[in-house]
Amino acid sequence: MAFGQFSAHLIAPRVIRVVLYSDKYQYEQARVTIYDDNDKLVPFSSKSKVVQYKITTFELTLEKPFVLGENYKVYLQNFGQVPLNVSEATTFPNFDTDYYYTGPLGAAYSAEKTTFRLWAPLASRVILKYEVPGEKHFLYRKLKRGERGVYEFTLEGDHEGIRYTYLVLNNGLEEEVTDPYAVSSGPNGTFSYVVNPAKYDYVAMHDDKLPPFTKPTEAIIYETSVRDQTIDERTDIEYPATFFGMIEEGRKVKGIYPAGFDYLKDLGITHLQLMPVYDFKTVDETRKWQSYNWGYDPQQYFVLEGSYAREPYDPYNRISDFKKLVSKYHEAGIRIIMDVVFNHVYDHETSVFEKIVPNYYFRKTSEGVISNGSGCGNDLATERPMVRRLIVDACRYYIEKLGVDGFRFDLMGLMDIKTIDEVYKMAKALKPDFLILGEGWEMMTPLPKEQLAHHGNASKTPEIGFFNDAFREIMKGGSFVENLHERGYMLGATNYRLGFYYAYAGSVLNTTFSPRYGNAGQSINYVECHDNGVLVDKMLVSNPGECAETHLMRLLSLNTIVMLAFGVPFFHRGQEIGVSKYGELNSYKSSDKVNQFPYTLAYKRKEMVEYFKALTVMRKECQFLHHTDPKVIKELVEFKDLPGGASQITYNPELDLGPYSHFNVFVNPTSEPIFISLEKPLKTILNRGGYIAARSKEYFERTMVAPYSVIVLGLRKGDNGPK
C-alpha cells in the first residue's frame, strides 16, 4: 500500500474505524474529524488507537448512533478526506427490522402522474434520470428520502413509455442503475421503461379452459426452451426463437408434420416447463443469432428476456407476447411452468442489487467472502427480508399479471425454506392449482442446513416437489463424466432391481432405502433434463455393445416407467424421440444445432411420438397411478422378482383401479425374452403398439416379455375373462 492512504468504515451503530496505511511512520496524535453533508462536525466521545507495522487504526465512538442517509466525510490531518463507507450497516442487529419496507416499489404509472420508488437505505442521494420524449436529452430530479430508506419522486403528467435510470450515491461513489422492480427495459437492460399495465392486461388468460388439477401427480411435465423448440430452420415458423413463435398455429416441417405449438399441443402433456424466460445477460438482445445461452444467468427479475421478443426495443412487446403464449397454451388445456433462478445473478459486482444496497443482497461466509454454493460466485441471500420480498413480489407478478401456473426453482437447495414457503402460500392463494418444484441438491452455503430447501428437509416442505436424482440414477445409471459408463436397472443392471422398486414407488416406502419424501407428490421422476447429457448419448457410453435400435427400445421402456411410476412424470424436450446432443454433457452455451428440437427426426420417428401420446392417455385415465400417500401405495402394489432380473408390479385388485379390475406391469431390461405363466387370463393393456386396451381382444394365460420392454396386462372392469 502506498504511503498516506486511509479508509473509514462504520463498523457498529456508534463506532467508526479509520485505518491509515503508511510505509513511513504512524502519527501519534493525528487529528480526526467527521463532517456531514452540510459540512457540520459530527461529534464523537472517544478515540482509541492501535499501531501495527505500517498500519495505524483509530476507532471513534460517536456520541449518538449513526443515522443512514447522508454522505459523511472523514478527515485525517495531513492526509485529506475520504467518504465514510457505511456498507457494514447491513449487518447491524436491527437493520432488517428498521429498514424492512412493505409499501410499493418501482414506477407506478397513471395518465396524471408517475411515482418512482427505490429502496436504497444506505444511499445518501438518489437522482432520477429520464428522457424527454421526442428529444435527445435527459432531465434529472432528486428523489426524497422517506421511511425505511425508500427514495421517492412523483413526476406530474403522462410519462408512459419514457426511459429512465437512477443515479445512486453510496459511500461517495455514484452508480447509474436500472430499476430492480421495472417490468420492462431497453435491450440488454440498459435502461428501464415506464409502462402502462393496461397495454398488456388486455390479454385474456383463459384459465377457464384448463382441465381440473387437484394434485401434483396429475401433472405430465415437458421441459423445453423457447429458442430450442422453435429454431429448426426446416420448419415454416415465422418468428423462430420468440414467444410468438411458440404459438404460431399450422406450422409444419416438410409441409407435412406439425411443428411448434401444434406439435406440443398434441403430445398430451399437462404442463409445459419453459427454461428461463426473464432477462438474462449472456445473449445480446440486438444480435441474438451471434450467441446461444439457456439463460441461467439472470440480470433482471421482473423483466422478460428481450431476445425472445419480436421487437426488443418495444417496451410492451416482450410482455404481451409472453402473455399471449400463456393464454394460447391455456386454451389448449396446458399449464405453463416458469423456470426461475433466484439463487444467484450473472455477476454480483455489476448487479444493480450491489450498486443500490452494497453488502446486502449476497450471502457471505463467516470470513466475509461471497458464498459460492451456486458455482457462480454469488449466492443470493434469500433469508434477508428485502431479498425474500423481492422474490415473492417477482413471483406474484408472474402469476397475477402474466398468468403462469407453476415455478421450477433452479438450485432450490440454496434457498431458505421460509422464502419457498412464502412463495407457496402466496401462489396457492392466487391459484389453488399452482405447482412448485425445484432442484433439492444439498450444496455448500453459509446458511444452516436445517434452514435450506433441499432433499434432506423435504419433510418441512410437503407441498414442494423435488427432482428425484435417486430415481434418475437407479433407472438409467450415472449422469456425469466420471460415472457415465455405469448402467441403471432399465439399462440392464439387474442388481439394481430392489432400488428399482423403491424408485417406482415414489421413494416414499421404507424398503431398500429410507423414505426420501413424505408423499409421492414430492418426487419429480425424471431420467433426462436440460442438465447433463441425454439418454441416447449416455447409452453410447454405458451400453456400447448395443445397436441404435436397441437404445431406442430402452428409451421407450424408460419413458414408460417414468409415466407409470408413482410421483410426477417429467420429460425433457426430444426425450420422446431420442434426440441426441452429440455427446455434450453441458450444452448451456453450445449452439442451436446441439440444442434445437429437430422436427424432421420427429417426423422420421413419428411412431415414437404416437407411443408417447399413448402413454399420456394411459397416465390420465389410470388415476390410481396418481396416489401420493405412502400407506396407500404400499397397499396398492406388490413387487415380484421374475427370472433373469426382470420384474413384475401387481396392483391390488381389491382396491379401486379406475377402469380396471386387474393391472400388472412387466419389466424386462435384459437382452433375453422372459416367459411368464399368469395366474388368470389377462388382456394386453400396453405394449410397443401403444395403449391398446380399448381394442385388445385376446386373452393370455402365458406371455412373453420381449427384451428391453415394458408391457401391461390386465382386465377392464366387467371383463370376467374368456367364456
C-alpha positions in Angstrom: 0.0 0.0 0.0 1.4 3.4 -1.0 2.2 6.0 1.7 -0.6 8.1 3.0 -3.7 6.1 2.0 -6.5 5.6 4.5 -10.1 4.4 4.7 -13.0 4.9 7.1 -15.8 2.4 7.8 -18.8 2.4 10.0 -18.5 -0.9 11.9 -21.2 -0.5 14.6 -24.0 1.9 15.1 -21.7 4.2 17.1 -18.3 3.2 16.0 -16.2 4.3 13.0 -12.9 2.7 12.2 -10.2 4.7 10.4 -7.3 2.7 9.0 -4.1 4.5 7.9 -1.6 2.7 5.7 1.8 4.3 5.8 5.1 3.0 4.6 7.0 5.6 6.7 5.6 6.0 10.2 2.5 6.3 12.3 1.2 9.6 13.6 0.9 9.6 17.4 -1.5 12.5 17.6 -3.2 12.5 14.1 -6.4 14.6 14.3 -9.6 13.0 13.0 -12.8 14.9 12.2 -16.1 13.9 10.7 -18.4 16.1 8.6 -21.9 15.6 7.4 -23.4 16.7 4.1 -23.7 20.3 5.3 -20.0 20.3 6.5 -21.1 20.3 10.1 -18.9 18.4 12.6 -20.2 15.1 13.8 -19.1 14.7 17.5 -17.5 11.6 18.9 -16.7 11.0 22.5 -13.5 8.9 22.4 -10.7 7.8 20.1 -8.7 4.6 20.6 -5.6 3.7 18.5 -3.8 0.5 17.6 -0.4 0.7 15.8 0.9 -2.3 13.9 3.6 -2.5 11.3 2.8 0.2 8.7 -0.8 0.4 9.8 -2.5 2.7 12.3 -6.1 2.0 13.3 -8.3 4.6 15.0 -11.7 3.7 16.4 -14.0 6.6 17.1 -17.0 6.3 19.4 -19.8 8.6 18.3 -21.9 10.4 20.9 -25.1 9.3 19.1 -25.9 6.3 16.9 -25.2 6.9 13.3 -28.1 7.8 11.0 -28.0 6.5 7.5 -28.9 8.7 4.5 -26.2 11.3 4.4 -22.8 11.4 2.7 -20.4 11.7 5.7 -16.7 12.5 5.2 -13.8 11.6 7.4 -10.8 14.0 7.6 -7.4 12.8 8.8 -5.0 15.6 9.5 -2.2 15.8 6.9 -3.8 13.1 4.8 -7.0 14.6 3.5 -10.5 13.2 3.5 -12.5 10.1 2.3 -16.2 9.3 2.2 -17.4 7.2 5.1 -18.2 3.6 4.0 -21.5 2.5 5.7 -21.9 -0.8 3.9 -21.3 -2.7 7.1 -24.6 -1.3 8.5 -26.5 -4.0 6.6 -25.0 -6.5 9.2 -26.1 -4.5 12.3 -28.6 -6.4 14.5 -31.6 -4.1 13.9 -31.0 -3.3 10.2 -33.6 -5.8 8.8 -36.2 -4.6 11.3 -35.5 -0.9 10.9 -35.4 -0.9 7.1 -37.9 -3.6 6.1 -40.4 -1.9 3.8 -43.8 -3.2 2.7 -45.0 -0.4 0.5 -45.0 -0.1 -3.3 -41.7 -0.1 -5.2 -40.9 0.6 -8.8 -42.6 3.1 -11.2 -46.3 3.4 -10.5 -47.9 4.8 -13.7 -51.1 6.7 -14.3 -52.1 9.2 -17.0 -51.8 12.0 -14.5 -48.5 11.1 -12.8 -45.8 8.5 -12.3 -44.3 7.9 -8.9 -40.9 6.4 -8.7 -39.8 4.5 -5.5 -36.4 2.8 -4.8 -35.3 1.0 -1.7 -31.8 2.3 -1.0 -31.3 2.6 2.8 -27.5 3.1 2.6 -27.6 5.8 -0.1 -27.1 9.4 0.7 -28.6 10.5 -2.6 -30.8 9.1 -5.4 -31.5 11.0 -8.7 -34.0 10.1 -11.4 -32.6 10.4 -14.9 -35.3 10.3 -17.5 -35.6 11.1 -21.2 -37.6 14.0 -22.6 -39.9 12.3 -25.1 -39.2 13.3 -28.7 -35.9 14.9 -27.7 -32.4 13.6 -27.3 -31.5 14.8 -23.8 -32.3 13.8 -20.3 -33.7 15.6 -17.2 -32.7 14.9 -13.6 -34.8 15.0 -10.5 -33.7 14.4 -6.9 -35.7 11.8 -5.0 -36.8 12.5 -1.5 -35.7 10.0 1.2 -38.6 8.6 3.1 -39.3 6.0 5.7 -37.2 2.9 5.9 -34.7 4.1 3.3 -37.1 4.4 0.4 -36.5 7.2 -2.1 -39.5 8.7 -3.9 -40.4 11.2 -6.5 -43.6 11.9 -8.4 -43.4 13.2 -12.0 -46.6 15.0 -12.9 -48.2 14.4 -16.3 -48.4 11.4 -18.6 -45.0 9.8 -19.0 -45.9 6.5 -20.5 -43.0 4.8 -22.3 -40.2 7.1 -21.1 -36.8 5.6 -20.4 -35.2 6.1 -17.0 -32.4 5.1 -14.7 -31.4 6.0 -11.2 -28.1 7.7 -10.1 -27.4 6.2 -6.6 -24.7 7.7 -4.3 -23.3 5.1 -1.8 -20.1 5.7 0.1 -19.2 8.6 -2.0 -19.5 6.6 -5.3 -22.3 7.3 -7.7 -23.6 4.4 -9.9 -26.2 4.5 -12.7 -28.7 1.6 -12.3 -31.9 0.3 -13.8 -34.9 -0.1 -11.5 -34.9 -3.6 -10.0 -38.7 -3.5 -9.9 -39.2 -2.4 -13.5 -41.2 -4.8 -15.6 -39.7 -3.7 -19.0 -36.4 -2.4 -20.1 -34.4 -1.5 -23.2 -32.3 -4.1 -24.9 -29.7 -5.8 -22.7 -31.1 -4.0 -19.6 -29.5 -0.6 -20.4 -32.5 1.4 -19.0 -35.9 0.9 -17.6 -39.3 1.8 -19.2 -42.3 3.4 -17.6 -45.2 1.2 -18.8 -49.0 1.3 -18.6 -50.2 -2.1 -17.4 -53.4 -1.6 -19.4 -51.4 -2.1 -22.5 -50.8 -5.8 -21.6 -53.6 -6.5 -19.2 -56.0 -6.9 -22.1 -54.8 -10.4 -23.0 -57.4 -12.9 -21.7 -55.7 -15.8 -19.9 -58.4 -18.5 -20.5 -57.9 -20.2 -17.1 -61.4 -21.5 -17.6 -60.2 -23.7 -20.5 -57.8 -25.6 -18.2 -58.8 -29.1 -17.0 -59.2 -29.7 -13.3 -55.9 -30.2 -11.5 -56.1 -31.3 -7.9 -52.7 -32.9 -7.1 -49.1 -32.7 -8.4 -49.2 -36.3 -9.6 -51.8 -35.5 -12.2 -49.2 -33.4 -14.0 -47.2 -34.6 -17.0 -44.4 -32.1 -17.4 -42.5 -31.4 -20.6 -39.4 -29.2 -20.4 -38.2 -27.1 -23.3 -36.7 -23.7 -24.2 -38.4 -21.1 -26.3 -35.4 -20.9 -28.6 -34.8 -24.7 -28.8 -38.4 -25.5 -29.6 -38.8 -23.0 -32.5 -35.4 -22.6 -34.1 -35.4 -25.6 -36.5 -34.9 -23.8 -39.9 -36.6 -26.7 -41.7 -40.0 -25.6 -40.3 -42.0 -22.7 -41.5 -42.2 -21.0 -38.1 -42.2 -17.3 -39.0 -40.7 -15.9 -35.7 -38.2 -18.5 -34.5 -36.7 -18.2 -31.0 -39.5 -16.0 -29.8 -42.5 -16.2 -27.5 -44.7 -15.6 -30.5 -43.0 -18.4 -32.4 -44.2 -20.8 -29.7 -47.9 -20.1 -30.5 -47.9 -20.0 -34.3 -50.5 -22.4 -35.5 -50.4 -24.5 -38.6 -46.6 -24.6 -38.8 -45.0 -27.7 -40.3 -41.8 -29.4 -41.2 -41.5 -30.6 -44.9 -45.0 -29.1 -45.3 -46.4 -32.3 -43.7 -45.6 -32.8 -40.0 -46.8 -30.5 -37.2 -44.1 -28.2 -35.6 -44.0 -25.7 -32.7 -47.3 -25.1 -31.0 -49.3 -27.8 -32.9 -46.7 -30.4 -32.0 -46.6 -29.6 -28.3 -50.4 -29.3 -28.1 -50.9 -32.8 -29.4 -48.4 -34.6 -27.1 -51.0 -34.9 -24.3 -48.8 -33.1 -21.7 -50.5 -31.1 -18.9 -47.6 -28.7 -18.1 -45.1 -27.0 -20.4 -42.0 -26.0 -18.4 -40.1 -23.2 -20.0 -36.4 -22.7 -19.3 -35.6 -19.2 -18.2 -37.7 -16.5 -19.9 -36.8 -13.5 -17.8 -33.9 -11.2 -18.7 -30.6 -13.0 -18.8 -27.2 -11.5 -19.5 -25.2 -13.6 -22.0 -27.3 -13.2 -25.1 -27.1 -9.8 -26.9 -30.8 -8.9 -27.4 -30.0 -6.9 -30.5 -27.8 -9.6 -32.1 -29.2 -12.8 -30.7 -28.0 -15.0 -33.5 -24.4 -14.4 -32.6 -24.6 -16.3 -29.3 -26.6 -19.0 -27.5 -27.4 -19.5 -23.8 -30.0 -21.2 -21.8 -30.4 -18.2 -19.6 -29.4 -19.4 -16.1 -27.6 -16.1 -15.7 -30.3 -13.7 -14.6 -30.0 -9.9 -14.9 -33.5 -8.5 -14.2 -36.1 -10.5 -12.2 -39.2 -8.7 -13.3 -38.3 -8.2 -17.0 -38.8 -10.8 -19.7 -36.0 -11.8 -22.0 -35.7 -9.3 -24.9 -34.2 -11.9 -27.3 -37.5 -13.8 -27.2 -39.4 -10.7 -28.2 -40.2 -9.9 -31.8 -39.4 -6.2 -31.1 -36.8 -5.9 -28.2 -37.0 -2.1 -28.4 -40.7 -2.1 -27.9 -41.4 -1.8 -24.1 -44.6 -3.8 -24.4 -43.9 -6.5 -27.0 -42.0 -8.9 -24.7 -44.8 -8.7 -22.1 -47.8 -9.0 -24.4 -46.2 -11.8 -26.5 -45.4 -13.8 -23.4 -49.0 -13.3 -22.1 -50.3 -14.5 -25.5 -48.1 -17.6 -25.1 -49.6 -18.4 -21.7 -53.1 -17.7 -23.0 -52.7 -19.8 -26.1 -51.5 -22.9 -24.1 -54.2 -22.4 -21.6 -56.7 -22.6 -24.4 -55.2 -25.9 -25.4 -55.5 -27.1 -21.8 -51.8 -26.8 -21.0 -50.4 -25.0 -18.0 -47.1 -23.1 -18.0 -44.3 -23.6 -15.5 -41.6 -20.9 -15.3 -38.0 -22.0 -14.6 -36.8 -19.3 -12.1 -33.3 -18.6 -11.0 -33.3 -16.8 -7.6 -30.2 -18.4 -6.2 -27.7 -16.2 -8.0 -27.3 -13.4 -10.6 -25.0 -13.1 -13.6 -22.4 -11.2 -11.7 -22.8 -9.6 -8.2 -20.2 -6.9 -8.9 -22.1 -5.4 -11.8 -25.5 -6.3 -10.4 -27.9 -3.4 -9.7 -28.5 -5.0 -6.3 -24.9 -4.5 -5.2 -24.8 -1.0 -6.6 -28.1 0.1 -4.9 -27.6 -1.6 -1.5 -23.9 -2.7 -1.1 -23.3 -5.7 1.1 -27.0 -6.7 1.4 -28.2 -9.0 -1.3 -25.5 -11.6 -1.4 -24.7 -14.3 1.2 -21.3 -14.3 2.8 -19.2 -16.8 4.7 -18.0 -16.2 8.2 -14.8 -14.9 6.7 -16.7 -12.2 4.8 -16.3 -13.9 1.4 -19.2 -14.0 -1.1 -20.7 -17.5 -0.9 -20.3 -19.7 -4.0 -22.6 -22.7 -3.5 -24.2 -21.9 -6.9 -20.8 -22.2 -8.6 -21.4 -18.7 -9.9 -19.7 -16.9 -7.1 -22.7 -15.0 -5.7 -25.4 -16.8 -3.7 -28.4 -14.6 -3.2 -29.2 -14.0 0.5 -32.8 -15.2 0.2 -33.1 -15.3 4.0 -32.8 -11.5 4.2 -36.3 -9.9 4.4 -36.0 -7.5 1.5 -34.4 -10.2 -0.7 -37.2 -12.5 0.2 -39.7 -9.8 -0.5 -38.2 -9.2 -4.0 -38.5 -12.9 -4.8 -42.1 -13.1 -3.6 -43.0 -9.9 -5.4 -41.5 -11.2 -8.6 -43.3 -14.5 -8.3 -46.6 -12.7 -7.6 -46.1 -10.5 -10.7 -45.7 -13.5 -13.0 -48.8 -15.2 -11.5 -51.1 -12.2 -11.2 -50.1 -10.3 -14.4 -48.7 -13.0 -16.7 -50.8 -16.0 -15.7 -48.2 -18.6 -15.1 -49.2 -21.8 -13.3 -46.0 -23.1 -11.7 -42.4 -22.4 -10.8 -39.4 -24.6 -11.1 -36.7 -23.3 -8.8 -33.1 -23.6 -10.0 -30.8 -24.8 -7.2 -33.6 -24.5 -4.7 -31.4 -26.2 -2.1 -29.5 -22.8 -1.8 -32.7 -21.0 -0.9 -34.2 -20.8 2.6 -37.3 -22.7 3.5 -39.2 -19.7 4.7 -38.9 -17.9 1.3 -40.1 -21.0 -0.6 -42.9 -21.3 1.9 -44.0 -17.7 1.4 -43.9 -18.1 -2.4 -46.0 -21.3 -2.0 -48.6 -19.6 0.2 -48.9 -16.6 -2.0 -49.2 -18.7 -5.1 -51.8 -21.0 -3.7 -53.9 -18.0 -2.6 -53.9 -16.7 -6.1 -54.1 -20.1 -7.9 -55.1 -23.2 -5.8 -53.8 -25.5 -8.6 -50.3 -23.8 -8.6 -47.3 -26.2 -8.8 -43.9 -25.7 -7.3 -40.9 -27.9 -7.8 -37.2 -27.4 -7.7 -33.7 -28.8 -7.5 -33.1 -30.0 -4.0 -29.4 -30.7 -4.1 -27.7 -30.1 -0.7 -25.0 -27.6 -1.5 -22.3 -25.7 0.4 -23.6 -22.3 1.6 -23.2 -20.5 4.9 -26.9 -20.7 5.9 -27.5 -23.6 8.4 -28.6 -26.8 6.5 -31.8 -27.1 8.5 -33.0 -23.8 7.1 -32.5 -24.7 3.4 -35.0 -26.2 0.9 -33.0 -29.3 0.0 -33.9 -33.0 -0.1 -32.9 -33.6 3.5 -35.6 -31.1 4.6 -38.3 -32.4 2.3 -40.5 -33.2 5.4 -40.5 -29.4 6.1 -42.0 -28.6 2.7 -44.5 -31.4 2.0 -46.2 -29.4 -0.8 -43.0 -28.8 -2.8 -41.7 -31.2 -5.5 -38.0 -32.2 -5.8 -36.1 -33.5 -8.8 -35.5 -37.1 -7.7 -31.9 -37.8 -8.7 -32.2 -41.2 -6.9 -34.9 -42.2 -9.4 -32.7 -40.9 -12.3 -29.6 -42.8 -11.2 -31.4 -46.1 -10.3 -33.3 -46.1 -13.6 -30.6 -45.1 -16.1 -27.3 -45.0 -14.1 -24.6 -42.4 -13.9 -25.1 -38.9 -15.4 -21.7 -37.3 -15.1 -18.4 -37.8 -16.9 -16.9 -39.9 -14.1 -19.7 -42.4 -14.0 -21.4 -42.1 -17.4 -20.4 -45.8 -18.1 -22.4 -47.0 -15.1 -25.8 -48.5 -16.0 -29.0 -48.4 -14.1 -31.7 -51.0 -13.9 -33.5 -50.1 -17.1 -30.2 -50.2 -19.0 -29.6 -53.7 -17.9 -28.0 -53.6 -14.4 -30.4 -56.0 -12.9 -28.6 -55.9 -9.5 -30.5 -52.5 -9.1 -33.8 -54.3 -9.0 -34.6 -53.6 -5.4 -33.7 -49.9 -6.0 -36.0 -50.0 -8.9 -38.9 -51.0 -6.7 -38.0 -48.2 -4.3 -37.9 -45.6 -7.0 -41.0 -46.8 -8.8 -43.0 -46.4 -5.5 -42.1 -42.7 -5.4 -39.2 -43.1 -2.9 -41.7 -43.0 -0.1 -41.6 -46.6 1.2 -39.2 -47.8 3.8 -37.7 -50.7 1.8 -34.3 -50.7 0.2 -33.6 -47.2 1.3 -35.2 -44.9 3.9 -38.1 -42.8 2.6 -36.9 -39.7 0.8 -40.3 -37.9 0.7 -43.4 -37.8 2.9 -45.6 -38.2 -0.2 -45.1 -39.2 -3.8 -46.2 -35.8 -5.0 -42.8 -34.6 -3.9 -41.0 -36.9 -6.3 -40.3 -35.4 -9.7 -39.5 -38.6 -11.6 -37.1 -38.0 -14.5 -34.2 -39.6 -16.3 -33.3 -36.7 -18.6 -33.5 -32.9 -18.3 -31.6 -30.0 -19.8 -28.7 -30.6 -17.4 -26.2 -33.4 -18.2 -26.4 -35.5 -21.3 -29.3 -37.1 -23.0 -30.2 -40.8 -22.8 -29.3 -41.9 -26.3 -25.8 -40.3 -25.9 -25.3 -41.9 -22.5 -26.2 -45.3 -23.9 -23.4 -45.0 -26.4 -21.0 -45.0 -23.4 -22.8 -47.3 -20.9 -24.3 -49.8 -23.4 -21.7 -49.6 -26.3 -22.3 -53.1 -27.5 -25.9 -52.5 -28.4 -27.2 -51.1 -31.6 -29.1 -47.8 -32.1 -32.4 -49.7 -32.4 -31.9 -51.3 -29.0 -31.1 -48.0 -27.5 -34.4 -46.6 -28.8 -36.2 -49.6 -27.4 -34.6 -49.0 -24.0 -35.6 -45.3 -24.3 -39.3 -46.3 -24.9 -39.1 -48.5 -21.8 -37.6 -45.8 -19.7 -40.3 -43.3 -20.8 -42.9 -45.9 -19.9 -41.6 -46.3 -16.4 -41.4 -42.6 -15.9 -45.1 -42.4 -16.9 -46.2 -45.4 -14.7 -44.2 -44.7 -11.5 -45.7 -43.0 -8.5 -44.8 -39.4 -8.5 -44.7 -36.6 -11.1 -43.6 -37.6 -14.6 -41.1 -35.2 -16.1 -39.7 -35.3 -19.7 -37.0 -33.3 -21.5 -37.6 -31.9 -24.9 -36.9 -34.6 -27.5 -36.8 -37.4 -25.0 -39.9 -38.9 -26.6 -37.9 -39.5 -29.8 -34.4 -39.9 -28.6 -32.8 -36.6 -29.7 -29.0 -36.5 -29.4 -26.8 -33.7 -28.2 -23.8 -35.2 -30.0 -22.3 -36.3 -26.6 -22.3 -32.9 -25.0 -23.0 -33.1 -21.2 -23.5 -29.4 -20.6 -24.8 -27.6 -23.7 -25.9 -24.4 -21.9 -24.0 -22.2 -24.5 -23.2 -24.7 -27.2 -25.3 -23.9 -30.3 -28.7 -24.1 -31.9 -27.6 -27.3 -33.7 -26.9 -29.1 -30.5 -29.9 -27.9 -28.5 -32.7 -27.5 -31.1 -35.7 -29.8 -31.3 -35.3 -31.5 -34.7 -38.8 -31.8 -36.3 -37.5 -33.9 -39.2 -36.5 -36.5 -36.7 -39.9 -36.3 -35.0 -41.4 -37.0 -38.5 -39.0 -39.8 -39.1 -39.8 -41.3 -35.7 -43.5 -40.4 -35.6 -44.3 -43.9 -34.2 -42.3 -43.0 -31.1 -44.3 -39.7 -30.8 -47.5 -41.7 -31.1 -46.3 -44.0 -28.4 -45.6 -41.1 -26.1 -49.1 -39.7 -26.7 -50.5 -43.1 -25.8 -48.6 -43.0 -22.5 -50.1 -39.7 -21.7 -53.6 -41.0 -22.3 -53.0 -44.0 -20.1 -51.5 -41.9 -17.3 -54.6 -39.6 -17.3 -57.1 -42.4 -17.5 -55.4 -44.6 -14.8 -55.9 -42.2 -11.9 -54.8 -44.9 -9.4 -51.3 -44.1 -10.7 -51.7 -40.6 -9.1 -51.8 -41.8 -5.5 -49.4 -40.0 -3.1 -50.0 -41.4 0.3 -47.2 -44.0 1.2 -49.7 -46.1 3.1 -52.0 -46.4 0.1 -49.1 -47.0 -2.3 -47.8 -49.8 0.0 -51.2 -51.5 0.0 -51.7 -50.9 -3.8 -48.7 -52.5 -5.3 -46.7 -55.7 -4.9 -43.3 -56.2 -6.4 -42.2 -59.6 -7.6 -38.8 -60.8 -9.0 -39.0 -62.6 -12.3 -36.3 -64.8 -13.9 -33.2 -63.3 -15.3 -33.6 -60.0 -13.4 -37.0 -58.9 -14.8 -39.7 -57.5 -12.5 -43.5 -57.6 -12.1 -45.6 -55.0 -10.4 -49.1 -56.2 -9.5 -51.8 -53.8 -8.5 -54.1 -54.9 -5.7 -57.4 -56.0 -7.4 -59.3 -55.4 -4.2 -58.6 -51.6 -4.5 -60.0 -49.1 -6.9 -58.0 -49.3 -10.1 -60.2 -47.0 -12.1 -61.3 -48.6 -15.3 -59.5 -51.8 -14.5 -60.1 -54.8 -12.2 -56.6 -56.1 -12.8 -53.5 -54.2 -13.7 -50.0 -55.8 -14.0 -46.7 -54.3 -15.2 -44.0 -56.5 -16.5 -40.5 -55.0 -16.9 -37.6 -56.8 -18.8 -34.4 -54.7 -19.1 -32.4 -57.7 -20.2 -31.4 -59.0 -23.7 -33.3 -62.2 -23.3 -37.1 -62.8 -23.5 -38.9 -63.7 -20.3 -41.8 -66.2 -20.4 -44.4 -66.0 -17.7 -47.4 -68.1 -16.7 -50.2 -65.9 -15.5 -52.4 -66.7 -12.5 -55.5 -65.9 -14.6 -56.1 -65.0 -18.3 -55.4 -61.3 -19.0 -55.5 -58.9 -22.0 -52.8 -56.6 -23.2 -53.3 -53.0 -22.0 -50.0 -51.5 -23.2 -47.2 -52.8 -25.4 -44.9 -51.4 -28.0 -48.0 -50.7 -30.1 -49.2 -48.3 -27.5 -52.1 -48.1 -25.1 -54.3 -50.7 -26.9 -56.6 -51.6 -24.1 -59.7 -50.4 -25.9 -59.1 -52.7 -28.9 -57.4 -55.6 -27.1 -59.5 -58.8 -27.5 -57.2 -61.8 -27.0 -56.7 -63.3 -23.5 -53.3 -64.7 -22.4 -52.6 -67.4 -19.8 -49.0 -67.2 -20.7 -47.0 -64.3 -22.1 -43.6 -63.3 -23.3 -41.9 -60.1 -22.2 -39.6 -59.1 -25.1 -36.1 -57.9 -24.3 -35.8 -54.2 -23.3 -39.5 -53.8 -23.0 -42.3 -52.9 -20.6 -45.8 -54.3 -21.1 -49.0 -54.0 -19.1 -51.6 -56.8 -18.9 -54.9 -56.7 -17.1 -58.7 -56.7 -17.4 -61.3 -53.9 -17.7 -64.0 -53.8 -15.1 -66.8 -56.1 -16.0 -64.5 -58.4 -18.1 -64.5 -61.7 -16.3 -62.2 -63.5 -18.7 -62.7 -65.9 -21.6 -66.1 -67.6 -21.8 
